[in-house]
Amino acid sequence: MDPLALIDFLGFSVGEVERALLILARLSGLFLSAPFFSRAAGPSRIKAALLLALTVVIFPLVAPWSGENKSHVPAMFAAAITETIIGATMGMLVHWVLVAVQVAGNVIGFQMGLSMAMVMDPTSGIQEGVLSNLLYLTVLVLFITVGGHFLLLEAVTRSFQAIPLGGGLPHAGNALESALKALAAMFNLALLISAPILVATTLLYIGLGLINRASPQIQVFFLSMPMAQMMGFIIMGLTMALFGSVMLREIDTFFTFAFHSIGFK
């Protein structure tokens, strides 16, 4: 069947189909990089159906783009790439808050002697440290609990007001400033999470080194690993309540970076 004839039969114009495809492109970019949506868990058909459903819901809220009904294929192709980049940028900036947790988990696992304990993450297809994966999934559950996935959908919906379809990429100054701030905040958060265990285990290793220096007969190597792991888990348990409040604050901060990157203050 001729696609144009099918479009006419359904009552849509070519321009409306182009607009829907550009909305789908921005949503697809978000789903490629955003937390929760970018995970490979679940059937791909469900994710595709969700993308189409969101496109239908958002479509009435989006104004026609400048190249609508002009049937200019190169302009349509360039606009689709631009929309994908916009969505991916927003999702990536928010996702960095979970990347910070993964970095902190790797540092903590190394200090506790768990760097060799790796597990296969079926949703990402790569091997990750046990603590890194545990902290990532913990923060992901917290992210969903506070409605972070709904905030992402709100952000991408509001982005059509700040950057209309076919309006080009976000202002380079805003995007670059948000990316640099988010990158600095990511490493700062990773250091903040891992600092208590990093300091405690470092002091433990220094103390055990002094003991070994004073009394070489004591096999401190066999004591260091279990002591470091026990100390690390105790500190993690004591700081878990504080960890939750810090993550809530940082999730809000990274959403601010995402909004600022597309022009919202």
Secondary structure as GFF3:
##gff-version 3
##sequence-region A 1 265
A	DSSP	alpha_helix	3	10	.	.	.	ID=ss1
A	DSSP	alpha_helix	14	33	.	.	.	ID=ss2
A	DSSP	alpha_helix	44	58	.	.	.	ID=ss3
A	DSSP	three_ten_helix	59	61	.	.	.	ID=ss4
A	DSSP	alpha_helix	73	111	.	.	.	ID=ss5
A	DSSP	beta_strand	118	121	.	.	.	ID=ss6
A	DSSP	beta_strand	126	129	.	.	.	ID=ss7
A	DSSP	alpha_helix	130	145	.	.	.	ID=ss8
A	DSSP	alpha_helix	148	162	.	.	.	ID=ss9
A	DSSP	alpha_helix	172	214	.	.	.	ID=ss10
A	DSSP	alpha_helix	220	238	.	.	.	ID=ss11
A	DSSP	alpha_helix	240	261	.	.	.	ID=ss12
###
